[in-house]
Amino acid sequence: MRRLVVGLLALVSLFSFIGWTIATGVNEHRFDVNCEQYIKRAADASSVEVAKRELGKAIEYCENNGLTEGIVSIFFKQPKNDIGFWYENMKIAYAELDALPEDSTPLEKTNVLMRIRESLTDGNENGIYVTLPDGIEKYPNNALYFWWAMISVLALIIFAIWFFVDLDLYY
């Protein structure tokens, strides 16, 4: 009977971890489609109007979902995880696009678009990517997702070992 209970607890832990995986995947996809892809499109835009429209969609998503301030980190508060700085940077980029006069020269427009691209993206040996605080897709529930994963994995390990080794912990 004890082995059955331990096996069921291991399965519950496994399903909990699978639920965490699905939930984080859905959050990542939702953020990617509703914000990150618009930032990338704004950075890649070849006209001020397109960049402004696309960046405006990303900013609207951030404002509607509370992604305007806070720190993504759970334990170590690092500047790279500051949502407020990241959001303010997007707002400043949008204001720069908005302040550009209609009669600007093509060179002025290109310079602004290049500055916007440089402030919204970074590059490495793998190519160009959107600059984002790590884990922003889970914000403001980062701590909940962290503990959900930790408890699920630890419980799964403990109950799986207990099930397969059949330890007599009651005696």
N, C-alpha and C positions, 0 to 999 in steps of 0.2 A: 504493500500500500504506500509506504514511504517513497519507494522508487517511482511510483506513478505520480505522486504529488510533485516530486522533484522534477520529473520529466515535463509535467504540465507547466511548472514555473519556468523551466528553461524555454518552453515553447512560447509562453507569454512574453518572456524577455526578448526572444527572437522577433516576435511580431511587433513588440514595442520598438525595437531597433529598425525594423522594416518600415514602420509608421513614421519614425523620425526621418529615415532616408527619403521617403515619399514627400513628407512635409517640407523638408529643406529643398528638395528638387523642385517642388511647385513654387516655393518662394523665389528660388534662383531664376526660374523661367519667367515668373511674373515680373520680377524686377528687370530682367534682361529685355523683355519685350516692351515694357511700359516706360523704361527710363534709359537704360544703358544703350540700347540701339539708337535712340533719338540723340543721345549725346554724341555717339559715333557718327551719325549722319550729319549732325551740326558741324563736327570737326572736319568731315570730308566734303562739306558743301562747297560748291564753286561760285555761289552768289551769297551776298549778304542777306537777302530776303529768305532764302532757303535755310541758311544757318540760323537765322533769328527764329523762324517758324519751328524748326526741329528742336532747338534748345529751349524754346518756350514750352513745348510739350513735356520735356524732361523736368523742367522747373515746376510746372503745374503738378506733375505726378509727385514730386518731392513734397510740395506744399500740402497736397491732399492726403499724403501718407505719413506726415510727421517726420520727414527726413530733412529737417532744416537746422537741427542742433543736436548736440550730444556726442558721446564717444562710443564707438562700436566695441572697443575692448572691454573684456570682463575683469581681468586681473591687472593688466599693465596698461596704464593710460598713456598711449603713444600719440604723438602729433599726426602720424600717418593715418590714424583712425578717427580723426576729428571730423565729424559730419558738418559742423558749423563752418569750418574753413572751406571744405569741399563745396558746400551749397553756396556760400558767399562768393567763391570763385566763379561758379556758374552764373550767379546773378550779375557780377561785374562784367563778365564776358557778354552777357545779354545786353547790359546797359551800353557797353561799348559798341555793339552792333546797332542798337537803337539810336545812339547819338550820332552815328555816321550820316552826314548830310546826303540827300538824294543826288546832288550834283558833284559828289566826290569823284576824283579821277580813278581810273581802273587800278593804278598803282596804290592809291590809298586804300581802296577796297581789298586788294590782294594782301596788303600789309596787315590789315585788321583780321582778315580770315586766317592768315598765317599765325598771328598772335593767339587767336582763339584756338586754333588747332594745337598749338604748343601748350596752352594752359589746360586743355581738356584731355589730352592724350599723352602717353609716354611711349617710349620704344625700347626694345631690347633685341637680342639676336633672333627672336622669334617673330618680330614685327611690331606693329603699332597696336596699342591697346588703350582703352579708356581708363583714365585715372579715377580710381574709386577707393574709398575706405574698405579695408578687408572685412568681409562679413556684413556689409550694409544690407544685403538682401534679407537678412534675418532680423534686422533692427526693427522695433525696439525689444524684441523677445530673444536677444542673443543669449542671455543667461539661462532662460528657460530651455532653449535648444541645446545649450552646452550640458546642462544637468540631465536633461532627457537622454542624451547620447551616453553620457558617462554612466548613469544608473543602469540603462539598458544593457550596455556592453559588459559592465562589471557583473551584473546579475546573470547575464547569459553565460559568461565564463564560469562563474561560481557554480551555477546550477548544472551546467553541462559537465563540468569536472565531477561534481557530486554524483550526477546521474551515472556517468560512465565508470567512476571508481567505486561508487556506492559506499561512501565513507559513513561510518557509524558515528555521527556527531552527537547523538543523544546519549551515548554511554561514556 
